[in-house]
Amino acid sequence: MLGLYQPVELFEDKYHNHPVIGNLISRQQGLRVYQAATAFEAITWGNYRATN
């Protein structure tokens, strides 16, 4: 939910030289995006994981 398990370093390493977002990434290193699922998303994701 807090984005603590996001592989931020991998993303930054891959895209730090990108012509459009590279500058933004270098200024915001380590930033994690807040993640929150709706009840519907939680139910459907739980059902998907249970069947696979």
All heavy atoms as TSV, in Angstrom:
chain	resi	resn	atom	element	x	y	z
A	1	MET	N	N	0.817	-1.193	0.000
A	1	MET	CA	C	0.000	0.000	0.000
A	1	MET	C	C	0.862	1.260	0.000
A	1	MET	O	O	0.526	2.244	-0.603
A	1	MET	CB	C	-0.909	-0.031	1.213
A	1	MET	CG	C	-1.891	1.084	1.234
A	1	MET	SD	S	-3.079	0.712	2.526
A	1	MET	CE	C	-4.108	2.103	2.371
A	2	LEU	N	N	1.964	1.217	0.692
A	2	LEU	CA	C	2.830	2.384	0.740
A	2	LEU	C	C	3.892	2.378	-0.348
A	2	LEU	O	O	4.688	3.295	-0.431
A	2	LEU	CB	C	3.501	2.476	2.120
A	2	LEU	CG	C	2.542	2.642	3.285
A	2	LEU	CD1	C	3.322	2.602	4.592
A	2	LEU	CD2	C	1.747	3.916	3.174
A	3	GLY	N	N	3.913	1.353	-1.160
A	3	GLY	CA	C	4.897	1.277	-2.234
A	3	GLY	C	C	6.267	0.859	-1.759
A	3	GLY	O	O	7.259	1.110	-2.430
A	4	LEU	N	N	6.345	0.213	-0.587
A	4	LEU	CA	C	7.643	-0.151	-0.039
A	4	LEU	C	C	8.320	-1.275	-0.798
A	4	LEU	O	O	9.529	-1.448	-0.699
A	4	LEU	CB	C	7.488	-0.540	1.436
A	4	LEU	CG	C	6.941	0.558	2.338
A	4	LEU	CD1	C	6.782	0.028	3.759
A	4	LEU	CD2	C	7.835	1.782	2.321
A	5	TYR	N	N	7.563	-2.049	-1.532
A	5	TYR	CA	C	8.134	-3.180	-2.260
A	5	TYR	C	C	8.278	-2.892	-3.755
A	5	TYR	O	O	8.481	-3.798	-4.533
A	5	TYR	CB	C	7.277	-4.428	-2.050
A	5	TYR	CG	C	7.215	-4.829	-0.602
A	5	TYR	CD1	C	6.062	-4.678	0.130
A	5	TYR	CD2	C	8.345	-5.340	0.031
A	5	TYR	CE1	C	6.015	-5.030	1.467
A	5	TYR	CE2	C	8.311	-5.691	1.371
A	5	TYR	CZ	C	7.148	-5.530	2.081
A	5	TYR	OH	O	7.101	-5.870	3.404
A	6	GLN	N	N	8.189	-1.640	-4.135
A	6	GLN	CA	C	8.372	-1.284	-5.536
A	6	GLN	C	C	9.862	-1.321	-5.873
A	6	GLN	O	O	10.689	-0.819	-5.116
A	6	GLN	CB	C	7.835	0.130	-5.806
A	6	GLN	CG	C	6.359	0.268	-5.645
A	6	GLN	CD	C	5.905	1.708	-5.808
A	6	GLN	OE1	O	6.711	2.628	-5.812
A	6	GLN	NE2	N	4.616	1.899	-5.925
A	7	PRO	N	N	10.220	-1.888	-7.012
A	7	PRO	CA	C	11.637	-1.932	-7.397
A	7	PRO	C	C	12.080	-0.595	-8.003
A	7	PRO	O	O	12.393	-0.485	-9.181
A	7	PRO	CB	C	11.681	-3.070	-8.419
A	7	PRO	CG	C	10.314	-3.056	-9.032
A	7	PRO	CD	C	9.376	-2.638	-7.931
A	8	VAL	N	N	12.112	0.436	-7.177
A	8	VAL	CA	C	12.400	1.791	-7.642
A	8	VAL	C	C	13.787	1.889	-8.269
A	8	VAL	O	O	13.965	2.539	-9.301
A	8	VAL	CB	C	12.255	2.795	-6.481
A	8	VAL	CG1	C	12.635	4.193	-6.907
A	8	VAL	CG2	C	10.836	2.779	-5.952
A	9	GLU	N	N	14.749	1.250	-7.648
A	9	GLU	CA	C	16.127	1.337	-8.153
A	9	GLU	C	C	16.247	0.759	-9.553
A	9	GLU	O	O	16.979	1.306	-10.389
A	9	GLU	CB	C	17.090	0.626	-7.204
A	9	GLU	CG	C	17.208	1.287	-5.845
A	9	GLU	CD	C	16.057	0.935	-4.896
A	9	GLU	OE1	O	15.331	-0.048	-5.155
A	9	GLU	OE2	O	15.889	1.644	-3.896
A	10	LEU	N	N	15.549	-0.327	-9.824
A	10	LEU	CA	C	15.584	-0.914	-11.170
A	10	LEU	C	C	15.002	0.047	-12.196
A	10	LEU	O	O	15.546	0.221	-13.288
A	10	LEU	CB	C	14.814	-2.233	-11.193
A	10	LEU	CG	C	15.372	-3.366	-10.345
A	10	LEU	CD1	C	14.425	-4.562	-10.365
A	10	LEU	CD2	C	16.742	-3.756	-10.842
A	11	PHE	N	N	13.891	0.674	-11.852
A	11	PHE	CA	C	13.263	1.643	-12.747
A	11	PHE	C	C	14.195	2.829	-12.998
A	11	PHE	O	O	14.391	3.255	-14.137
A	11	PHE	CB	C	11.939	2.126	-12.145
A	11	PHE	CG	C	11.262	3.182	-12.951
A	11	PHE	CD1	C	10.506	2.844	-14.057
A	11	PHE	CD2	C	11.390	4.528	-12.619
A	11	PHE	CE1	C	9.872	3.819	-14.813
A	11	PHE	CE2	C	10.767	5.500	-13.370
A	11	PHE	CZ	C	10.008	5.145	-14.468
A	12	GLU	N	N	14.781	3.353	-11.923
A	12	GLU	CA	C	15.682	4.500	-12.063
A	12	GLU	C	C	16.895	4.147	-12.916
A	12	GLU	O	O	17.310	4.944	-13.758
A	12	GLU	CB	C	16.134	4.983	-10.687
A	12	GLU	CG	C	15.023	5.637	-9.906
A	12	GLU	CD	C	15.418	5.978	-8.482
A	12	GLU	OE1	O	16.489	5.518	-8.016
A	12	GLU	OE2	O	14.651	6.691	-7.826
A	13	ASP	N	N	17.472	2.973	-12.697
A	13	ASP	CA	C	18.633	2.558	-13.484
A	13	ASP	C	C	18.296	2.425	-14.962
A	13	ASP	O	O	19.087	2.790	-15.826
A	13	ASP	CB	C	19.181	1.219	-12.974
A	13	ASP	CG	C	19.854	1.339	-11.625
A	13	ASP	OD1	O	20.179	2.474	-11.210
A	13	ASP	OD2	O	20.038	0.289	-10.984
A	14	LYS	N	N	17.110	1.915	-15.234
A	14	LYS	CA	C	16.727	1.677	-16.625
A	14	LYS	C	C	16.385	2.962	-17.372
A	14	LYS	O	O	16.700	3.105	-18.549
A	14	LYS	CB	C	15.535	0.716	-16.671
A	14	LYS	CG	C	15.143	0.306	-18.065
A	14	LYS	CD	C	14.102	-0.785	-18.063
A	14	LYS	CE	C	13.774	-1.215	-19.475
A	14	LYS	NZ	N	12.846	-2.347	-19.506
A	15	TYR	N	N	15.764	3.924	-16.700
A	15	TYR	CA	C	15.232	5.091	-17.395
A	15	TYR	C	C	15.905	6.418	-17.042
A	15	TYR	O	O	15.429	7.471	-17.459
A	15	TYR	CB	C	13.729	5.199	-17.134
A	15	TYR	CG	C	12.954	4.072	-17.762
A	15	TYR	CD1	C	12.445	3.035	-16.997
A	15	TYR	CD2	C	12.740	4.029	-19.137
A	15	TYR	CE1	C	11.747	1.983	-17.568
A	15	TYR	CE2	C	12.044	2.988	-19.720
A	15	TYR	CZ	C	11.549	1.977	-18.929
A	15	TYR	OH	O	10.860	0.945	-19.511
A	16	HIS	N	N	17.007	6.414	-16.319
A	16	HIS	CA	C	17.611	7.689	-15.931
A	16	HIS	C	C	18.137	8.488	-17.126
A	16	HIS	O	O	18.270	9.698	-17.038
A	16	HIS	CB	C	18.694	7.486	-14.871
A	16	HIS	CG	C	19.978	6.948	-15.393
A	16	HIS	ND1	N	20.183	5.604	-15.591
A	16	HIS	CD2	C	21.121	7.569	-15.759
A	16	HIS	CE1	C	21.399	5.430	-16.057
A	16	HIS	NE2	N	21.990	6.597	-16.172
A	17	ASN	N	N	18.412	7.834	-18.244
A	17	ASN	CA	C	18.869	8.540	-19.452
A	17	ASN	C	C	17.755	8.766	-20.472
A	17	ASN	O	O	18.031	9.205	-21.588
A	17	ASN	CB	C	20.009	7.770	-20.112
A	17	ASN	CG	C	21.285	7.868	-19.319
A	17	ASN	OD1	O	21.565	8.886	-18.708
A	17	ASN	ND2	N	22.057	6.796	-19.303
A	18	HIS	N	N	16.529	8.488	-20.103
A	18	HIS	CA	C	15.406	8.664	-21.018
A	18	HIS	C	C	15.276	10.147	-21.371
A	18	HIS	O	O	15.375	11.016	-20.500
A	18	HIS	CB	C	14.115	8.164	-20.354
A	18	HIS	CG	C	12.964	8.088	-21.282
A	18	HIS	ND1	N	12.165	9.185	-21.557
A	18	HIS	CD2	C	12.476	7.064	-22.008
A	18	HIS	CE1	C	11.220	8.824	-22.404
A	18	HIS	NE2	N	11.393	7.532	-22.697
A	19	PRO	N	N	15.052	10.473	-22.652
A	19	PRO	CA	C	15.015	11.878	-23.060
A	19	PRO	C	C	13.839	12.672	-22.487
A	19	PRO	O	O	13.937	13.894	-22.339
A	19	PRO	CB	C	14.919	11.811	-24.591
A	19	PRO	CG	C	14.430	10.451	-24.897
A	19	PRO	CD	C	14.890	9.562	-23.783
A	20	VAL	N	N	12.759	12.026	-22.134
A	20	VAL	CA	C	11.595	12.754	-21.630
A	20	VAL	C	C	11.530	12.771	-20.107
A	20	VAL	O	O	11.339	13.818	-19.497
A	20	VAL	CB	C	10.283	12.157	-22.219
A	20	VAL	CG1	C	9.068	12.847	-21.651
A	20	VAL	CG2	C	10.286	12.250	-23.735
A	21	ILE	N	N	11.716	11.615	-19.480
A	21	ILE	CA	C	11.535	11.555	-18.028
A	21	ILE	C	C	12.844	11.423	-17.241
A	21	ILE	O	O	12.818	11.401	-16.018
A	21	ILE	CB	C	10.585	10.395	-17.639
A	21	ILE	CG1	C	11.161	9.046	-18.063
A	21	ILE	CG2	C	9.208	10.621	-18.192
A	21	ILE	CD1	C	10.387	7.860	-17.528
A	22	GLY	N	N	13.962	11.365	-17.922
A	22	GLY	CA	C	15.243	11.188	-17.236
A	22	GLY	C	C	15.556	12.288	-16.240
A	22	GLY	O	O	16.030	12.030	-15.137
A	23	ASN	N	N	15.289	13.528	-16.597
A	23	ASN	CA	C	15.559	14.648	-15.698
A	23	ASN	C	C	14.680	14.578	-14.455
A	23	ASN	O	O	15.143	14.807	-13.345
A	23	ASN	CB	C	15.336	15.968	-16.443
A	23	ASN	CG	C	15.792	17.158	-15.633
A	23	ASN	OD1	O	16.741	17.058	-14.874
A	23	ASN	ND2	N	15.113	18.271	-15.799
A	24	LEU	N	N	13.429	14.242	-14.639
A	24	LEU	CA	C	12.505	14.104	-13.513
A	24	LEU	C	C	12.959	12.990	-12.572
A	24	LEU	O	O	12.942	13.152	-11.345
A	24	LEU	CB	C	11.097	13.821	-14.019
A	24	LEU	CG	C	10.033	13.591	-12.954
A	24	LEU	CD1	C	9.826	14.858	-12.130
A	24	LEU	CD2	C	8.732	13.165	-13.595
A	25	ILE	N	N	13.384	11.879	-13.131
A	25	ILE	CA	C	13.842	10.753	-12.317
A	25	ILE	C	C	15.074	11.153	-11.503
A	25	ILE	O	O	15.171	10.833	-10.319
A	25	ILE	CB	C	14.138	9.524	-13.193
A	25	ILE	CG1	C	12.820	8.970	-13.756
A	25	ILE	CG2	C	14.888	8.457	-12.424
A	25	ILE	CD1	C	13.007	7.903	-14.792
A	26	SER	N	N	15.986	11.872	-12.104
A	26	SER	CA	C	17.196	12.259	-11.375
A	26	SER	C	C	16.887	13.241	-10.248
A	26	SER	O	O	17.558	13.243	-9.218
A	26	SER	CB	C	18.236	12.847	-12.327
A	26	SER	OG	O	17.768	14.051	-12.881
A	27	ARG	N	N	15.854	14.071	-10.398
A	27	ARG	CA	C	15.471	15.013	-9.344
A	27	ARG	C	C	14.637	14.365	-8.247
A	27	ARG	O	O	14.566	14.896	-7.141
A	27	ARG	CB	C	14.695	16.191	-9.938
A	27	ARG	CG	C	15.572	17.124	-10.761
A	27	ARG	CD	C	14.820	18.341	-11.223
A	27	ARG	NE	N	13.945	17.956	-12.338
A	27	ARG	CZ	C	12.692	18.339	-12.474
A	27	ARG	NH1	N	12.127	19.114	-11.591
A	27	ARG	NH2	N	11.977	17.927	-13.506
A	28	GLN	N	N	13.999	13.233	-8.538
A	28	GLN	CA	C	13.094	12.586	-7.584
A	28	GLN	C	C	13.554	11.173	-7.224
A	28	GLN	O	O	12.728	10.289	-7.040
A	28	GLN	CB	C	11.678	12.512	-8.185
A	28	GLN	CG	C	11.073	13.824	-8.560
A	28	GLN	CD	C	10.691	14.653	-7.350
A	28	GLN	OE1	O	10.373	14.130	-6.298
A	28	GLN	NE2	N	10.747	15.956	-7.516
A	29	GLN	N	N	14.840	10.951	-7.112
A	29	GLN	CA	C	15.349	9.607	-6.846
A	29	GLN	C	C	14.780	9.057	-5.539
A	29	GLN	O	O	14.681	9.761	-4.547
A	29	GLN	CB	C	16.863	9.613	-6.779
A	29	GLN	CG	C	17.495	9.746	-8.129
A	29	GLN	CD	C	19.003	9.610	-8.058
A	29	GLN	OE1	O	19.616	9.741	-7.005
A	29	GLN	NE2	N	19.603	9.358	-9.206
A	30	GLY	N	N	14.397	7.787	-5.598
A	30	GLY	CA	C	13.866	7.116	-4.422
A	30	GLY	C	C	12.389	7.330	-4.170
A	30	GLY	O	O	11.832	6.773	-3.236
A	31	LEU	N	N	11.745	8.139	-4.993
A	31	LEU	CA	C	10.324	8.411	-4.806
A	31	LEU	C	C	9.517	7.148	-5.052
A	31	LEU	O	O	9.721	6.442	-6.038
A	31	LEU	CB	C	9.863	9.504	-5.779
A	31	LEU	CG	C	8.400	9.903	-5.680
A	31	LEU	CD1	C	8.138	10.611	-4.348
A	31	LEU	CD2	C	8.018	10.811	-6.831
A	32	ARG	N	N	8.614	6.859	-4.158
A	32	ARG	CA	C	7.722	5.704	-4.303
A	32	ARG	C	C	6.297	6.210	-4.475
A	32	ARG	O	O	5.892	7.150	-3.826
A	32	ARG	CB	C	7.832	4.800	-3.086
A	32	ARG	CG	C	9.125	4.018	-3.080
A	32	ARG	CD	C	9.316	3.263	-1.804
A	32	ARG	NE	N	10.289	2.196	-1.915
A	32	ARG	CZ	C	11.575	2.354	-2.066
A	32	ARG	NH1	N	12.079	3.545	-2.170
A	32	ARG	NH2	N	12.385	1.321	-2.138
A	33	VAL	N	N	5.566	5.560	-5.338
A	33	VAL	CA	C	4.201	5.961	-5.635
A	33	VAL	C	C	3.258	5.259	-4.661
A	33	VAL	O	O	3.314	4.040	-4.494
A	33	VAL	CB	C	3.833	5.599	-7.093
A	33	VAL	CG1	C	2.397	5.948	-7.384
A	33	VAL	CG2	C	4.772	6.301	-8.046
A	34	TYR	N	N	2.411	6.038	-4.019
A	34	TYR	CA	C	1.419	5.487	-3.103
A	34	TYR	C	C	0.490	4.555	-3.866
A	34	TYR	O	O	0.054	4.878	-4.963
A	34	TYR	CB	C	0.620	6.624	-2.471
A	34	TYR	CG	C	-0.552	6.167	-1.641
A	34	TYR	CD1	C	-0.352	5.651	-0.378
A	34	TYR	CD2	C	-1.840	6.249	-2.131
A	34	TYR	CE1	C	-1.419	5.231	0.393
A	34	TYR	CE2	C	-2.918	5.824	-1.366
A	34	TYR	CZ	C	-2.699	5.326	-0.107
A	34	TYR	OH	O	-3.756	4.902	0.639
A	35	GLN	N	N	0.211	3.403	-3.301
A	35	GLN	CA	C	-0.652	2.435	-3.959
A	35	GLN	C	C	-1.827	2.125	-3.047
A	35	GLN	O	O	-1.638	1.802	-1.874
A	35	GLN	CB	C	0.105	1.136	-4.234
A	35	GLN	CG	C	1.231	1.293	-5.199
A	35	GLN	CD	C	2.016	0.003	-5.315
A	35	GLN	OE1	O	2.311	-0.650	-4.329
A	35	GLN	NE2	N	2.351	-0.367	-6.532
A	36	ALA	N	N	-3.020	2.221	-3.587
A	36	ALA	CA	C	-4.217	1.850	-2.832
A	36	ALA	C	C	-5.186	1.175	-3.792
A	36	ALA	O	O	-5.449	1.672	-4.877
A	36	ALA	CB	C	-4.866	3.073	-2.215
A	37	ALA	N	N	-5.681	0.045	-3.378
A	37	ALA	CA	C	-6.627	-0.698	-4.214
A	37	ALA	C	C	-8.040	-0.451	-3.708
A	37	ALA	O	O	-8.270	-0.286	-2.516
A	37	ALA	CB	C	-6.315	-2.182	-4.156
A	38	THR	N	N	-8.963	-0.439	-4.630
A	38	THR	CA	C	-10.368	-0.380	-4.231
A	38	THR	C	C	-10.788	-1.768	-3.773
A	38	THR	O	O	-10.087	-2.755	-3.997
A	38	THR	CB	C	-11.254	0.061	-5.411
A	38	THR	OG1	O	-11.197	-0.958	-6.419
A	38	THR	CG2	C	-10.817	1.394	-5.981
A	39	ALA	N	N	-11.941	-1.830	-3.123
A	39	ALA	CA	C	-12.449	-3.128	-2.667
A	39	ALA	C	C	-12.655	-4.063	-3.861
A	39	ALA	O	O	-12.348	-5.256	-3.791
A	39	ALA	CB	C	-13.744	-2.943	-1.895
A	40	PHE	N	N	-13.151	-3.537	-4.971
A	40	PHE	CA	C	-13.364	-4.347	-6.167
A	40	PHE	C	C	-12.048	-4.928	-6.668
A	40	PHE	O	O	-11.954	-6.116	-6.993
A	40	PHE	CB	C	-14.029	-3.517	-7.262
A	40	PHE	CG	C	-14.164	-4.254	-8.566
A	40	PHE	CD1	C	-15.153	-5.212	-8.728
A	40	PHE	CD2	C	-13.298	-4.009	-9.609
A	40	PHE	CE1	C	-15.274	-5.906	-9.924
A	40	PHE	CE2	C	-13.406	-4.698	-10.805
A	40	PHE	CZ	C	-14.403	-5.652	-10.961
A	41	GLU	N	N	-10.997	-4.109	-6.730
A	41	GLU	CA	C	-9.696	-4.593	-7.183
A	41	GLU	C	C	-9.147	-5.668	-6.256
A	41	GLU	O	O	-8.579	-6.662	-6.711
A	41	GLU	CB	C	-8.707	-3.432	-7.280
A	41	GLU	CG	C	-9.032	-2.465	-8.393
A	41	GLU	CD	C	-8.187	-1.214	-8.339
A	41	GLU	OE1	O	-7.902	-0.731	-7.239
A	41	GLU	OE2	O	-7.817	-0.724	-9.413
A	42	ALA	N	N	-9.317	-5.491	-4.951
A	42	ALA	CA	C	-8.833	-6.480	-3.992
A	42	ALA	C	C	-9.541	-7.817	-4.170
A	42	ALA	O	O	-8.910	-8.877	-4.145
A	42	ALA	CB	C	-9.030	-5.962	-2.570
A	43	ILE	N	N	-10.847	-7.772	-4.365
A	43	ILE	CA	C	-11.618	-9.004	-4.543
A	43	ILE	C	C	-11.232	-9.705	-5.840
A	43	ILE	O	O	-10.990	-10.912	-5.861
A	43	ILE	CB	C	-13.131	-8.720	-4.502
A	43	ILE	CG1	C	-13.517	-8.296	-3.084
A	43	ILE	CG2	C	-13.942	-9.920	-4.951
A	43	ILE	CD1	C	-14.908	-7.732	-2.983
A	44	THR	N	N	-11.164	-8.952	-6.932
A	44	THR	CA	C	-10.839	-9.579	-8.216
A	44	THR	C	C	-9.408	-10.092	-8.220
A	44	THR	O	O	-9.135	-11.158	-8.777
A	44	THR	CB	C	-11.049	-8.615	-9.387
A	44	THR	OG1	O	-10.308	-7.420	-9.165
A	44	THR	CG2	C	-12.516	-8.275	-9.554
A	45	TRP	N	N	-8.460	-9.369	-7.610
A	45	TRP	CA	C	-7.075	-9.839	-7.554
A	45	TRP	C	C	-6.986	-11.091	-6.693
A	45	TRP	O	O	-6.276	-12.043	-7.041
A	45	TRP	CB	C	-6.166	-8.745	-7.014
A	45	TRP	CG	C	-4.732	-9.141	-7.016
A	45	TRP	CD1	C	-3.955	-9.339	-5.928
A	45	TRP	CD2	C	-3.896	-9.405	-8.137
A	45	TRP	NE1	N	-2.682	-9.709	-6.296
A	45	TRP	CE2	C	-2.621	-9.749	-7.655
A	45	TRP	CE3	C	-4.093	-9.373	-9.512
A	45	TRP	CZ2	C	-1.559	-10.062	-8.491
A	45	TRP	CZ3	C	-3.040	-9.698	-10.346
A	45	TRP	CH2	C	-1.788	-10.028	-9.833
A	46	GLY	N	N	-7.719	-11.121	-5.600
A	46	GLY	CA	C	-7.727	-12.310	-4.744
A	46	GLY	C	C	-8.299	-13.512	-5.468
A	46	GLY	O	O	-7.775	-14.626	-5.364
A	47	ASN	N	N	-9.362	-13.307	-6.238
A	47	ASN	CA	C	-9.942	-14.411	-7.007
A	47	ASN	C	C	-8.992	-14.875	-8.100
A	47	ASN	O	O	-8.867	-16.067	-8.359
A	47	ASN	CB	C	-11.274	-13.990	-7.626
A	47	ASN	CG	C	-12.382	-13.889	-6.600
A	47	ASN	OD1	O	-12.297	-14.493	-5.538
A	47	ASN	ND2	N	-13.385	-13.110	-6.913
A	48	TYR	N	N	-8.307	-13.961	-8.737
A	48	TYR	CA	C	-7.363	-14.314	-9.791
A	48	TYR	C	C	-6.220	-15.154	-9.213
A	48	TYR	O	O	-5.846	-16.179	-9.763
A	48	TYR	CB	C	-6.795	-13.041	-10.449
A	48	TYR	CG	C	-5.659	-13.309	-11.375
A	48	TYR	CD1	C	-5.909	-13.808	-12.660
A	48	TYR	CD2	C	-4.337	-13.086	-11.007
A	48	TYR	CE1	C	-4.881	-14.080	-13.530
A	48	TYR	CE2	C	-3.299	-13.360	-11.871
A	48	TYR	CZ	C	-3.569	-13.855	-13.124
A	48	TYR	OH	O	-2.536	-14.123	-13.981
A	49	ARG	N	N	-5.667	-14.718	-8.093
A	49	ARG	CA	C	-4.548	-15.454	-7.495
A	49	ARG	C	C	-4.989	-16.823	-7.001
A	49	ARG	O	O	-4.206	-17.756	-7.030
A	49	ARG	CB	C	-3.948	-14.625	-6.361
A	49	ARG	CG	C	-3.217	-13.403	-6.905
A	49	ARG	CD	C	-2.465	-12.721	-5.820
A	49	ARG	NE	N	-1.528	-13.617	-5.188
A	49	ARG	CZ	C	-0.221	-13.427	-5.145
A	49	ARG	NH1	N	0.295	-12.389	-5.710
A	49	ARG	NH2	N	0.559	-14.271	-4.510
A	50	ALA	N	N	-6.230	-16.947	-6.559
A	50	ALA	CA	C	-6.718	-18.223	-6.052
A	50	ALA	C	C	-6.903	-19.239	-7.173
A	50	ALA	O	O	-6.794	-20.437	-6.974
A	50	ALA	CB	C	-8.038	-18.025	-5.315
A	51	THR	N	N	-7.166	-18.761	-8.389
A	51	THR	CA	C	-7.408	-19.675	-9.511
A	51	THR	C	C	-6.141	-19.954	-10.320
A	51	THR	O	O	-6.161	-20.813	-11.179
A	51	THR	CB	C	-8.487	-19.110	-10.453
A	51	THR	OG1	O	-8.073	-17.851	-10.964
A	51	THR	CG2	C	-9.812	-18.979	-9.708
A	52	ASN	N	N	-5.078	-19.246	-10.083
A	52	ASN	CA	C	-3.834	-19.440	-10.851
A	52	ASN	C	C	-2.709	-19.904	-10.004
A	52	ASN	O	O	-2.443	-19.852	-8.966
A	52	ASN	CB	C	-3.426	-18.162	-11.581
A	52	ASN	CG	C	-4.371	-17.873	-12.707
A	52	ASN	OD1	O	-4.839	-18.763	-13.373
A	52	ASN	ND2	N	-4.662	-16.592	-12.902
